[in-house]
Amino acid sequence: MRKGSQVMKRYGKKMTALLCAGTMAVTLLTGCSSGGDNAAVSQQPESTAVTGSEEKATTVVEAQPSASDVVLEVETIWTGDMLNGLQEIMDDFTAETGIGVELISPGDDYENVMKTRMASGDLPDLWETHGWSTTRYSEYLAPLNEETWVSHIKESIKKTVTDSQGNIYVVPLSIDPASICYNKEIFEEAGVDATTIRTWADFEAACDKILTTGKVPVYVGGKSVNNIANLFEVMAPGFLTNEDVADNQGAALLDGSFDWETNWTPMAQKLDDWLQKGYFNKDILTASDDSSIQALANGDGAIVISGNHTITQALSYNPDAKLGIMAIPSPNENGKVYVSSGEGTCYGMWKDSEYPDECRKLLEYLAKDEISIKIATINGKIPAMEGVTNDDEYVTKEFNIMSSAFGDDLLFVNYFDRAYLPSGMWNDMGVSGNEVFMNPGQGVGKCVETIKMAYDEKISQ
């Protein structure tokens, strides 16, 4: 272990940062609605991938005794069983190299903790970048272009983790594709074939059939604004920015000229229409994230719109559940279905770490085939390194089945919020969406007004 005085000094600084972040979190909750920003890893932070709990407190995992004086501090989004799995990997690293690793898991306060630590200049040796390696965190991270594993990064994720100067700041261990998760048994009972759902009109026809079975077509844990934001996250590319959109709005979103009333209203109106038709669970605004996962697992809800890791969580409740992955439909008859994707689990190293060589050793270790497979499998995602597969893992298998069914008619697009919205708007998508569900039949205008106001404020910053 690191010498006592060094450990205590580092620990004291760390706890000061965590306490400050806690104070910030209370202030934010007092002043406005709860929630983070785009860094909710769109499709939900991995911290929510914990069965049966909503982690709030910071967890400091005691490092395995090491043979050296170095203990690396690693900040992670993972909690619960996933954190335990990560700790086992870190313990193996310590046993192999003699370098200690102390995992810090702030849970839902991850963003507040990291923002406070960036402001104070006291950052961990390594941390999980949750989708923001090339923007928010790049000035604090060391470029890793010369590492041997860089040449093995899959092309499908390489562009995402490379900045405009060609720098890579993280080792990408998994890709986070997000589409729509569904219960196969409910679909079969309703006579619905997921591979025939190519447009939102097809989706609505499927929901009508599911209603006749007495099951909830679309179950949303709306107590968390993340899950409301997800509804817009999956719909927006097909309406606004995909390559097959005739009146593409990508440039307008980026330069501030986007007409929200004209272009966002159709999506908000569609959600209101679905609400009026009874597609959502009646307790949408109070249902927890966990309740939607249980509904999918236990056959009470047919569809959950979230990251594909939802399936891994659902199977922990019901290992016998038959679950699948749908592509995201297009609003247009001749449009292509699609899947959104971005950074999954990615770690970078602080450019001012006292232990750069040891940090690089840990990143190299995590990039090993057998380790990256473990990490991708634990969190239900797809390995990001060439030649590395976990095709036998349930989520990957279902994702491959879906991909094969659509072939060239399937687009892979970046997460909408990360590609086209100013930093900080993930939460705004969710808060504005609440207006639709709080005021059935009357909330569409307020929804659009709310998100436009947030956009106008943030695009000018």
C-alpha positions as CSV (number, residue, x, y, z in Angstrom):
1,M,0.0,0.0,0.0
2,R,1.0,3.6,-0.4
3,K,2.8,5.0,2.6
4,G,0.4,6.1,5.4
5,S,1.0,9.9,5.1
6,Q,0.5,9.8,1.3
7,V,-2.7,7.8,1.7
8,M,-4.2,10.0,4.3
9,K,-3.4,13.2,2.4
10,R,-5.0,11.8,-0.8
11,Y,-8.0,10.4,1.1
12,G,-8.6,13.7,2.9
13,K,-8.6,15.6,-0.4
14,K,-10.9,13.0,-1.9
15,M,-13.4,13.2,0.9
16,T,-13.4,17.0,0.8
17,A,-14.3,16.8,-2.9
18,L,-17.0,14.3,-2.3
19,L,-18.5,16.3,0.6
20,C,-18.5,19.4,-1.6
21,A,-20.2,17.5,-4.3
22,G,-22.8,16.3,-1.8
23,T,-23.5,20.0,-0.9
24,M,-23.8,20.9,-4.5
25,A,-26.3,18.1,-5.1
26,V,-28.5,19.3,-2.2
27,T,-28.3,22.9,-3.6
28,L,-29.3,21.7,-7.1
29,L,-32.2,19.6,-5.7
30,T,-33.4,22.6,-3.7
31,G,-33.2,24.9,-6.7
32,C,-34.5,22.8,-9.6
33,S,-35.6,19.4,-10.7
34,S,-33.3,16.6,-10.0
35,G,-31.2,15.0,-12.7
36,G,-27.9,15.3,-14.6
37,D,-27.3,16.4,-18.1
38,N,-26.4,14.6,-21.3
39,A,-23.9,12.5,-19.4
40,A,-26.7,10.3,-18.2
41,V,-25.0,8.3,-20.8
42,S,-28.1,8.9,-22.7
43,Q,-30.0,5.6,-22.4
44,Q,-29.2,5.7,-18.7
45,P,-26.1,5.8,-16.6
46,E,-24.6,2.4,-15.8
47,S,-25.2,3.3,-12.1
48,T,-28.9,2.5,-12.7
49,A,-28.0,-1.0,-13.9
50,V,-28.2,-2.2,-10.3
51,T,-31.0,-4.6,-9.6
52,G,-33.4,-3.7,-6.8
53,S,-31.7,-0.5,-5.6
54,E,-31.1,3.1,-6.4
55,E,-27.6,3.9,-5.2
56,K,-27.2,7.3,-3.6
57,A,-24.2,7.2,-1.3
58,T,-20.6,7.2,-2.4
59,T,-19.0,3.8,-2.1
60,V,-15.3,3.6,-1.4
61,V,-14.1,0.1,-2.1
62,E,-11.0,-0.9,-0.1
63,A,-8.1,-1.7,-2.3
64,Q,-6.6,-5.2,-2.3
65,P,-3.3,-5.1,-0.4
66,S,-0.5,-4.4,-2.9
67,A,3.2,-5.1,-3.2
68,S,4.1,-1.6,-4.2
69,D,3.6,1.9,-2.6
70,V,1.2,2.9,-5.3
71,V,-2.6,2.8,-5.0
72,L,-4.5,4.1,-8.0
73,E,-7.8,5.9,-7.4
74,V,-10.4,4.9,-10.0
75,E,-13.8,6.6,-10.2
76,T,-16.6,4.5,-11.7
77,I,-20.3,4.8,-12.4
78,W,-20.8,1.2,-11.6
79,T,-22.6,0.2,-8.4
80,G,-24.0,-2.9,-6.7
81,D,-23.3,-6.3,-8.4
82,M,-21.6,-4.6,-11.3
83,L,-19.2,-2.8,-8.9
84,N,-18.4,-6.1,-7.2
85,G,-17.5,-7.6,-10.6
86,L,-15.3,-4.7,-11.4
87,Q,-13.6,-5.0,-8.0
88,E,-12.7,-8.6,-8.8
89,I,-11.1,-7.5,-12.0
90,M,-9.1,-4.8,-10.2
91,D,-8.0,-7.4,-7.5
92,D,-6.7,-9.6,-10.3
93,F,-4.7,-6.7,-11.7
94,T,-3.2,-6.0,-8.2
95,A,-2.3,-9.7,-7.8
96,E,-0.6,-9.6,-11.2
97,T,1.2,-6.3,-11.0
98,G,1.4,-5.4,-7.4
99,I,-0.3,-2.0,-8.1
100,G,-3.2,-1.3,-5.8
101,V,-6.6,0.0,-7.0
102,E,-9.1,1.9,-4.9
103,L,-12.5,2.1,-6.6
104,I,-14.7,5.1,-5.8
105,S,-18.4,4.8,-6.8
106,P,-20.5,8.0,-6.2
107,G,-23.6,6.4,-7.7
108,D,-26.2,8.9,-8.8
109,D,-23.9,11.8,-7.7
110,Y,-21.2,10.8,-10.1
111,E,-21.5,13.9,-12.3
112,N,-21.7,16.3,-9.3
113,V,-18.6,14.7,-7.8
114,M,-16.7,14.9,-11.0
115,K,-17.6,18.5,-11.7
116,T,-16.5,19.5,-8.2
117,R,-13.3,17.6,-8.6
118,M,-12.6,19.2,-11.9
119,A,-13.2,22.6,-10.4
120,S,-10.9,21.9,-7.5
121,G,-8.1,20.4,-9.6
122,D,-8.2,17.2,-7.5
123,L,-9.1,14.4,-9.9
124,P,-8.8,10.6,-9.6
125,D,-5.9,8.8,-11.4
126,L,-8.4,7.3,-13.8
127,W,-12.2,7.7,-14.3
128,E,-15.1,6.5,-16.4
129,T,-16.0,9.2,-19.0
130,H,-19.6,8.1,-19.6
131,G,-19.8,9.5,-23.2
132,W,-17.8,12.7,-22.7
133,S,-14.1,11.8,-23.3
134,T,-13.6,14.1,-26.3
135,T,-15.5,17.1,-24.9
136,R,-16.1,17.7,-21.2
137,Y,-13.1,15.7,-19.9
138,S,-10.5,16.0,-22.7
139,E,-8.6,18.9,-21.2
140,Y,-8.1,16.9,-18.0
141,L,-7.1,13.6,-19.7
142,A,-3.8,12.4,-21.2
143,P,-3.8,11.5,-24.9
144,L,-3.3,7.8,-25.4
145,N,-2.7,7.7,-29.1
146,E,0.7,5.8,-28.7
147,E,-0.7,2.9,-26.7
148,T,-0.5,-0.5,-28.4
149,W,-4.2,-1.2,-28.0
150,V,-5.3,1.8,-30.0
151,S,-4.9,0.0,-33.3
152,H,-7.4,-2.7,-32.0
153,I,-10.3,-0.3,-31.4
154,K,-13.3,-1.1,-33.6
155,E,-14.0,1.4,-36.4
156,S,-17.6,1.6,-35.2
157,I,-16.5,3.4,-32.0
158,K,-13.1,4.8,-33.0
159,K,-14.6,8.0,-34.5
160,T,-16.7,8.5,-31.4
161,V,-13.7,8.5,-29.0
162,T,-11.4,10.6,-31.3
163,D,-11.5,14.4,-31.1
164,S,-11.1,16.9,-33.9
165,Q,-7.3,16.9,-33.5
166,G,-7.1,13.1,-33.8
167,N,-6.5,12.4,-30.1
168,I,-7.9,9.5,-28.2
169,Y,-8.2,9.9,-24.4
170,V,-9.8,6.6,-23.3
171,V,-9.6,2.9,-23.6
172,P,-13.0,2.0,-24.9
173,L,-14.0,-1.4,-23.4
174,S,-17.5,-1.6,-24.7
175,I,-19.9,0.0,-27.2
176,D,-23.3,1.1,-25.9
177,P,-26.0,0.4,-28.5
178,A,-29.5,1.4,-27.6
179,S,-32.7,0.4,-29.2
180,I,-35.9,-1.0,-27.8
181,C,-36.2,-4.0,-25.5
182,Y,-39.3,-6.2,-25.6
183,N,-40.8,-9.3,-24.1
184,K,-41.0,-12.0,-26.7
185,E,-43.8,-13.9,-25.0
186,I,-46.1,-10.9,-24.9
187,F,-45.4,-10.2,-28.6
188,E,-46.2,-13.8,-29.5
189,E,-49.4,-13.7,-27.5
190,A,-50.4,-10.5,-29.3
191,G,-49.4,-11.8,-32.7
192,V,-46.7,-9.2,-33.2
193,D,-43.5,-9.9,-35.1
194,A,-40.8,-7.4,-34.1
195,T,-39.0,-7.7,-37.4
196,T,-42.0,-6.2,-39.2
197,I,-42.0,-3.0,-37.2
198,R,-40.3,-0.6,-39.4
199,T,-42.3,2.6,-38.9
200,W,-43.9,4.3,-35.9
201,A,-47.2,3.5,-37.6
202,D,-46.2,-0.2,-37.4
203,F,-45.2,0.3,-33.8
204,E,-48.6,1.8,-32.9
205,A,-50.4,-1.1,-34.6
206,A,-48.3,-3.5,-32.5
207,C,-49.2,-1.5,-29.3
208,D,-52.9,-1.8,-30.2
209,K,-52.6,-5.5,-30.5
210,I,-50.8,-5.7,-27.1
211,L,-53.5,-3.7,-25.5
212,T,-56.0,-6.5,-26.3
213,T,-53.9,-8.9,-24.1
214,G,-54.3,-6.7,-21.1
215,K,-50.6,-6.0,-20.9
216,V,-49.0,-2.5,-20.9
217,P,-47.5,-1.9,-24.3
218,V,-44.8,0.6,-23.2
219,Y,-43.7,0.6,-19.6
220,V,-41.8,3.7,-18.5
221,G,-40.2,4.3,-15.1
222,G,-40.9,8.1,-15.3
223,K,-40.0,8.8,-11.7
224,S,-36.6,9.3,-13.2
225,V,-36.4,12.0,-15.9
226,N,-33.8,9.8,-17.6
227,N,-36.5,7.5,-18.8
228,I,-38.7,10.3,-20.1
229,A,-35.6,11.8,-21.9
230,N,-35.0,8.4,-23.5
231,L,-38.3,8.6,-25.3
232,F,-37.1,11.7,-27.2
233,E,-33.6,10.3,-27.5
234,V,-34.7,7.3,-29.6
235,M,-37.3,9.2,-31.7
236,A,-35.3,12.4,-32.6
237,P,-32.8,10.9,-35.1
238,G,-35.5,9.5,-37.3
239,F,-37.5,12.7,-37.3
240,L,-34.6,15.2,-37.5
241,T,-31.0,14.0,-38.2
242,N,-30.7,10.6,-39.9
243,E,-29.2,10.5,-43.3
244,D,-32.6,9.6,-44.9
245,V,-34.4,12.6,-43.4
246,A,-35.4,14.8,-46.3
247,D,-35.4,18.1,-44.3
248,N,-32.4,17.3,-42.2
249,Q,-32.1,19.5,-39.1
250,G,-28.6,18.5,-37.9
251,A,-26.9,21.7,-39.0
252,A,-29.7,23.9,-37.6
253,L,-29.5,22.1,-34.2
254,L,-25.7,22.9,-34.1
255,D,-25.8,26.5,-35.2
256,G,-28.8,27.6,-33.1
257,S,-31.3,28.2,-35.9
258,F,-33.4,25.1,-35.2
259,D,-37.2,25.8,-35.2
260,W,-38.5,24.0,-32.1
261,E,-42.2,24.6,-32.6
262,T,-42.1,23.3,-36.2
263,N,-39.8,20.3,-35.7
264,W,-40.0,19.2,-32.1
265,T,-43.8,19.4,-31.8
266,P,-44.5,16.3,-33.9
267,M,-42.5,14.1,-31.4
268,A,-44.2,15.6,-28.4
269,Q,-47.6,15.2,-30.0
270,K,-46.9,11.6,-30.8
271,L,-46.1,10.9,-27.1
272,D,-49.4,12.7,-26.2
273,D,-51.2,10.5,-28.7
274,W,-49.7,7.4,-27.2
275,L,-50.7,8.6,-23.7
276,Q,-54.3,9.2,-24.9
277,K,-54.4,5.7,-26.5
278,G,-53.3,4.0,-23.2
279,Y,-50.0,2.7,-24.4
280,F,-48.1,3.8,-21.3
281,N,-48.5,2.5,-17.7
282,K,-50.9,4.6,-15.7
283,D,-48.3,5.5,-13.0
284,I,-45.8,6.7,-15.6
285,L,-44.7,9.7,-13.5
286,T,-44.3,7.8,-10.2
287,A,-43.1,4.4,-11.5
288,S,-39.4,3.7,-10.6
289,D,-36.8,2.6,-13.1
290,D,-36.7,-0.7,-11.3
291,S,-40.5,-1.3,-11.7
292,S,-40.2,-1.0,-15.5
293,I,-37.4,-3.6,-15.5
294,Q,-39.4,-5.9,-13.4
295,A,-42.5,-5.4,-15.6
296,L,-40.4,-6.4,-18.6
297,A,-39.0,-9.4,-16.8
298,N,-42.3,-10.7,-15.4
299,G,-44.5,-10.2,-18.5
300,D,-46.5,-7.2,-17.3
301,G,-44.9,-4.7,-19.7
302,A,-44.2,-5.5,-23.4
303,I,-41.7,-2.8,-24.2
304,V,-39.1,-0.8,-22.3
305,I,-37.3,2.0,-24.2
306,S,-33.9,2.1,-22.7
307,G,-30.3,0.9,-23.2
308,N,-29.9,-2.8,-24.1
309,H,-28.4,-3.3,-20.6
310,T,-32.0,-3.3,-19.5
311,I,-32.2,-6.9,-20.6
312,T,-29.3,-7.9,-18.4
313,Q,-31.1,-6.3,-15.4
314,A,-34.4,-7.9,-16.3
315,L,-32.9,-11.4,-16.5
316,S,-31.5,-11.0,-13.0
317,Y,-35.2,-10.9,-11.8
318,N,-36.4,-13.6,-14.1
319,P,-33.7,-15.8,-15.7
320,D,-36.3,-17.6,-17.8
321,A,-37.7,-14.5,-19.4
322,K,-37.6,-14.4,-23.2
323,L,-36.5,-10.9,-24.2
324,G,-35.4,-9.4,-27.4
325,I,-34.1,-6.2,-29.0
326,M,-36.0,-4.2,-31.6
327,A,-34.6,-1.6,-34.0
328,I,-35.9,2.0,-33.6
329,P,-38.6,2.6,-36.2
330,S,-38.6,5.4,-38.7
331,P,-41.5,8.0,-38.9
332,N,-41.4,7.7,-42.7
333,E,-42.8,4.8,-44.8
334,N,-39.5,4.4,-46.7
335,G,-37.2,5.4,-43.9
336,K,-34.6,3.1,-42.4
337,V,-34.7,1.6,-38.9
338,Y,-31.8,2.5,-36.7
339,V,-29.8,1.9,-33.6
340,S,-28.2,4.7,-31.5
341,S,-24.8,4.0,-30.0
342,G,-21.9,5.7,-28.2
343,E,-19.3,5.2,-25.6
344,G,-20.0,2.3,-23.3
345,T,-17.5,1.7,-20.5
346,C,-14.4,3.9,-21.2
347,Y,-11.6,4.8,-18.9
348,G,-9.1,7.7,-19.2
349,M,-6.2,8.8,-17.1
350,W,-5.7,12.2,-15.5
351,K,-2.9,14.1,-17.3
352,D,-1.5,15.2,-13.9
353,S,-1.6,11.8,-12.1
354,E,1.4,11.1,-9.9
355,Y,1.5,7.6,-11.3
356,P,1.2,7.8,-15.2
357,D,3.1,4.6,-15.8
358,E,0.9,2.6,-13.4
359,C,-2.2,4.2,-15.0
360,R,-1.1,3.1,-18.4
361,K,-0.5,-0.4,-17.1
362,L,-4.0,-0.6,-15.8
363,L,-5.5,0.7,-19.1
364,E,-3.4,-1.9,-21.0
365,Y,-4.7,-4.6,-18.6
366,L,-8.3,-3.6,-19.1
367,A,-7.8,-3.7,-22.9
368,K,-6.8,-7.3,-22.9
369,D,-9.2,-9.5,-24.8
370,E,-10.3,-11.6,-21.8
371,I,-10.8,-8.6,-19.6
372,S,-12.7,-6.4,-22.0
373,I,-15.0,-9.4,-22.7
374,K,-15.7,-9.6,-18.9
375,I,-16.4,-5.9,-18.6
376,A,-18.7,-5.9,-21.7
377,T,-20.6,-8.9,-20.4
378,I,-21.0,-7.6,-16.9
379,N,-22.8,-4.5,-18.1
380,G,-24.6,-6.1,-21.0
381,K,-22.8,-4.4,-23.8
382,I,-20.7,-5.2,-26.9
383,P,-16.9,-5.3,-26.8
384,A,-15.2,-2.4,-28.4
385,M,-11.9,-4.1,-29.5
386,E,-11.4,-5.8,-32.8
387,G,-11.4,-9.6,-32.6
388,V,-13.1,-9.6,-29.3
389,T,-16.6,-11.0,-29.1
390,N,-19.1,-12.1,-26.5
391,D,-21.5,-13.6,-28.9
392,D,-22.8,-16.1,-26.4
393,E,-23.8,-13.3,-24.0
394,Y,-27.6,-12.9,-24.1
395,V,-27.7,-9.2,-25.1
396,T,-25.1,-9.5,-27.8
397,K,-26.8,-12.6,-29.2
398,E,-30.2,-10.8,-29.4
399,F,-28.5,-7.7,-30.9
400,N,-26.9,-9.8,-33.6
401,I,-30.3,-11.4,-34.4
402,M,-31.9,-8.0,-34.8
403,S,-29.0,-6.7,-36.9
404,S,-29.2,-9.7,-39.2
405,A,-32.9,-9.3,-39.7
406,F,-32.6,-5.8,-41.1
407,G,-29.3,-6.0,-42.9
408,D,-28.6,-2.9,-45.0
409,D,-31.8,-1.3,-43.9
410,L,-30.4,-0.7,-40.4
411,L,-28.5,2.5,-39.7
412,F,-26.1,3.0,-36.8
413,V,-26.2,6.6,-35.5
414,N,-24.6,8.5,-32.6
415,Y,-26.6,9.4,-29.6
416,F,-28.7,12.3,-30.5
417,D,-28.1,14.4,-27.4
418,R,-24.3,14.0,-27.6
419,A,-24.2,14.8,-31.3
420,Y,-26.6,17.7,-31.6
421,L,-27.5,19.3,-28.3
422,P,-25.5,21.6,-26.0
423,S,-24.0,20.0,-22.9
424,G,-26.6,19.9,-20.1
425,M,-29.7,19.2,-22.1
426,W,-30.3,15.6,-21.3
427,N,-32.1,16.5,-18.1
428,D,-34.1,19.2,-20.0
429,M,-35.4,16.6,-22.5
430,G,-36.8,14.7,-19.5
431,V,-38.2,17.6,-17.6
432,S,-39.9,19.1,-20.7
433,G,-41.3,15.6,-21.5
434,N,-42.9,15.5,-18.1
435,E,-45.2,18.4,-19.3
436,V,-46.8,16.0,-21.8
437,F,-47.6,13.4,-19.1
438,M,-48.6,15.9,-16.4
439,N,-51.1,17.6,-18.7
440,P,-52.7,15.0,-21.0
441,G,-54.0,16.6,-24.2
442,Q,-52.7,20.0,-23.2
443,G,-49.0,19.6,-22.4
444,V,-47.4,19.5,-25.9
445,G,-47.0,23.3,-26.2
446,K,-45.5,23.6,-22.8
447,C,-43.1,20.7,-23.5
448,V,-41.8,22.5,-26.6
449,E,-41.6,25.8,-24.9
450,T,-39.6,24.4,-22.0
451,I,-37.0,22.6,-24.1
452,K,-36.6,25.6,-26.4
453,M,-35.9,27.8,-23.5
454,A,-33.3,25.5,-22.2
455,Y,-31.7,25.1,-25.6
456,D,-31.6,28.9,-26.2
457,E,-29.9,29.4,-22.9
458,K,-27.3,26.7,-23.3
459,I,-26.5,27.1,-27.0
460,S,-25.2,30.7,-26.2
461,Q,-22.9,29.6,-23.4
